[in-house]
Amino acid sequence: MIKTLLCATALTASLTPAFAADPVGTPVTATLIDGWVQPDGTRISAIQLTLAPGWKTYWRAPGDAGIPPEFNWRGSRNLNGVAISWPTPQVFEQNGMRSVGYAHQVILPLAISPKQAGKPVQINLSMDIGVCKDICVPETLSISGVLDADGRVPLPAIAAALAEQPYSATESGAKGATCALTPSEDGLKITARLNLPATGGTEHVVIEAGSPDIWVSEATTSRSGNILTAQAEMIRSSDGALAIDRSAIRFTVLGSSHAVDLHGCTPD
């Protein structure tokens, strides 16, 4: 994986931008970018979100104070599947609460699997996001366009966003993670021990349970040598038993020098 940041050039392949209408102005615009085709037929494209000064939007796991983004691809044509890549987000502290997301501008790379390789893909996307400045408001962006690029050369702007993803366990020198799950008043308490070198400065750990029905609180962290300990609460948002698949738990460590993405943990 390329880890050198590339300079984003002008988005000459971008399509018509979508604007979020709002009584406070236009805090965010979205543009679909047509990229290139991989040898296996996968189309690499992206969504560019541009935020008005002072506004921010949220990462896939937005923190206690954020609104998670939702994507609805209904109405798209020749679309078999979409994988979204997330560049490393920022941590925001406001009114004693933490959120995780982006300011100014972010490009979200898309790996588009067409039903018929070599044919154009018609994108019709309804994207629900939250944006915040002095207030937080939900926004719905309607994004559409045809992806029909036939080139094989990566577009620098998308390549740069792919390079900005967190390091993998192998790239970061991580040696794995263990976790203990114990009953709490409302669900389960997770205590995870991540074996990895320091990522710089104050380290934040975002824990995702691997299920949209399970809410995970902001984690508290402490470090001793190469062991970073993170503790959080896991609570089921609907009725039923709370079952956790350790292999599906995801840990993202956000440090001042770099971020690390770890998947799964073994019993502690």
Secondary structure as GFF3:
##gff-version 3
##sequence-region A 1 268
A	DSSP	beta_strand	18	19	.	.	.	ID=ss1
A	DSSP	beta_strand	28	37	.	.	.	ID=ss2
A	DSSP	beta_strand	43	51	.	.	.	ID=ss3
A	DSSP	beta_strand	56	58	.	.	.	ID=ss4
A	DSSP	beta_strand	70	72	.	.	.	ID=ss5
A	DSSP	beta_strand	79	84	.	.	.	ID=ss6
A	DSSP	beta_strand	90	94	.	.	.	ID=ss7
A	DSSP	beta_strand	97	103	.	.	.	ID=ss8
A	DSSP	beta_strand	105	114	.	.	.	ID=ss9
A	DSSP	beta_strand	121	132	.	.	.	ID=ss10
A	DSSP	beta_strand	136	147	.	.	.	ID=ss11
A	DSSP	alpha_helix	156	163	.	.	.	ID=ss12
A	DSSP	alpha_helix	169	172	.	.	.	ID=ss13
A	DSSP	beta_strand	177	183	.	.	.	ID=ss14
A	DSSP	beta_strand	188	195	.	.	.	ID=ss15
A	DSSP	beta_strand	204	208	.	.	.	ID=ss16
A	DSSP	beta_strand	214	216	.	.	.	ID=ss17
A	DSSP	beta_strand	220	224	.	.	.	ID=ss18
A	DSSP	beta_strand	227	236	.	.	.	ID=ss19
A	DSSP	three_ten_helix	246	248	.	.	.	ID=ss20
A	DSSP	beta_strand	250	254	.	.	.	ID=ss21
A	DSSP	beta_strand	259	263	.	.	.	ID=ss22
A	DSSP	beta_strand	266	267	.	.	.	ID=ss23
###
